[in-house]
Amino acid sequence: MNTVKREVFLWVCIVLMLLIWVAVLQVTGTPLSINWEAIKKLPDVVTIFVLVSFVFTKWLWRWRIFKDWLVRFPDLQGTWQGDLQSTWINSETKKGIPPLRMILVIRQTFSSISCTMFTKESESYSRAAQIAVEEDNGSISLSYNYTNRSKATIRHRSPIHDGAAHLRIVTVPSRMLEGEYWTGRCTTGQMKLHFSSRQLMESFPDNI
């Protein structure tokens, strides 16, 4: 997973550390030279660097100014709405089912991401998720493994099961996730979602 330009990130850290060191020496009136007095300021430099790093990984990485040249993955956090089309066939009627309305709630930090899917019939929670950047063409995708728990009233035909999903991240002309999923029940399907809101929904809404 190459979601950060590591060489650039390393150089940014080095330059930032030096700038903080210079700033600490200036504020404390220490001469700008490599001597014992300057070296004694390194604990303060490290403390400030850690604080700046915390702020960056908590909030600043989402800023557009860091996009592409440093942070290669997009900010996906929020609620996405769309449809799920399953290949599942009813053993009694021998017919499939129409597309299901669904929402995908993505919680994301600089170093982690999780996905929760809601439909009228079930909920799915990711157990592992990652964003990957393809080096050859620059395409970005979201992949995750999940456990699905259907409502008790339909669990006789939709038991608890595990699965995985692979979604391509589209940003132009509009923000969209599209791809496929497969389950331990030997079924597959397609998902297509559009970004809806930064709000993190906790259940399937009644108005969609």
N, C-alpha and C positions, 0 to 999 in steps of 0.2 A: 504494500500500500504506500504509494508515493504521493501523499496529499499535501506535503509541504516541501518546498524546494530547500533541501537540507543544506547544500553549500551556502546558499544565500542566507538561510536562517542562522547558520554558524557565524558567518561574517557579520550579520546584524547584531548578534549577541556580543561578539568581540568589540565591535565599534561602540555599541551601547555601554559596555563595561568601561571602555576607555573614556567615553564622554562623561559618564558618572564620576569616574575617578578624577578627571580634570575639574569637574564642577565642585566636588568635595574639597579639593585642594584650594580652589579659588575662594570658596566660602569660608574655609578655615584659615586662610592667609598663609597656606603652606607653599613654598616655592615649587614651581613646575619643573621638577627634576627627579631623577631616580635616586632617592636617598632613603635613609632609615625613617625620617619623618613622614615621607610620602607613603612608604610601605606600611607604616602603622595605621594609615587610614583605610587599608584594604577591607577590614571587617565592616566598616561603615558602607563602603562601596558595594560589598556583597549583599548587605541587608537591603540597600536601596534597589539593587538589581533584582533581588528576589521579589520585592514588592511590585516593581514595574512588571516583572514576568507574570505575577499573579493577576494583575489588572489586565494584562494583554490576553492571557488565556481565559479570563472570566468574561471580558466584555470586548476589548479592542479588536480581537481577531475578526469580529463580524463587520468591521468598518470596510467600506469599499476601497479605501486607500491602500489596503494590504492585499486586495484581491489580485490573483494571477502571479504577480511578481514574487510574492512570499507565500500566501495561503492559496492553495490550488483548489480547495473544495468550497462549495457554496454553503451559505447558511440556510439550512432546511427547516429549522425549528418552527413549529406551528402546526396548524390543522389543515390537512389536505382532504378534499372531497372528490369522489369519483364513483366508478362502477367496477364491479368484479364479475367476470363471466367465467363460470366453472364448467368443466367438461363432465361433471358428475351426472350420472344417469339413474333415474329412479328405477329400481329393480321391478317394481310392480307395474308402473305405467310405461316403462321403457322410453320415457321422455326426459329431456333435460330440464333445466330451470332457467327462467329469464335472468338477465343481469341483476345483481344485487347492488343497491346503493351502499356505499361504505365511506368511512372516514379513516384516515391514517394520521395519528398524532405522533409527531416526531419531537423528541427532546434531545438537544444537542449541546455539547460543550466543545472546546477546542480539541479535546482528546477522546471523547466518547460520544456515542449516539445510540438511542434506543427508539423502538417503534411499537406503537400500540394501535391495533386495528379494531374498529367497532362496526358491526352491522346490527340489524334488528334481531338477528338470531344468535350471534356469538361475539366473543372477544378474543383477540390474539395478542400475546405479549412476546416480544423478542427476547431471546436468550443470548444472542450475540449478533452484532451488526457492525458493518464497516462501510466506508466510502472508498472507492478505488478509482484511480485515474489511469487510463490506458496510455502508455507511452507512445504507441505508434500513431494514434489518431486523436489523442487528447479527450476522448469521450469519458464521461464521469458516470459512475453507477453506484447505487445503494443496494447492498445485499444483506439479508438477515435471516436467521433461523428463529422459529417461533413455536409456541404451544398454543393451540386453539381450544377454547372451552365454550361449547355451545350451551344455550339455556337448557335447564333441566327438562322442560316440556318437549324438546325436540331431540334430546340426546339419544333416543332409541334409533333414530336414523342418522344422527350426526354425532358420533362419539368424540370424546376428547382425543386429539391427535397432534402430531408434530408436523412441521413443514418448513419450507424455505421459500424465499422470494428474491428475485433479482430485477431491479428497476433501473431503467436508464433515466438520468437526470437531464431534463431539457430546460433551458433558460430562455431561448429565443424561438419564436416570437413571444411566448408566454411561459410562465413557470409550470412545469408539468413533470409528473413521474409516470412512466409507462413500462410495462414488462410482464413477466410471468411468474407464476408460483407453482409449486408442486407439493404434495403431501404424502404422509406415510400411508394414506388410504388408497394410493395409486391413482389419484386424481390430479389434474393440472388445471390451469386457468390463466386468464389474463387480467391485469389491473391497469386502469388509466385514471390518474388523479390530477386535479388542478389545485394550486395553492388557494386556500380560503381565508385563513386568518392567523395572526400571531397568537391568538388565544389557544391555550392547550385544553381541549375538550376532555371531559372525564367520562362521557357516556355518549351513546348514539342519540343525536337530537331528534325530536319529533317532527321537525319542519322540513326534513329532506327525504 
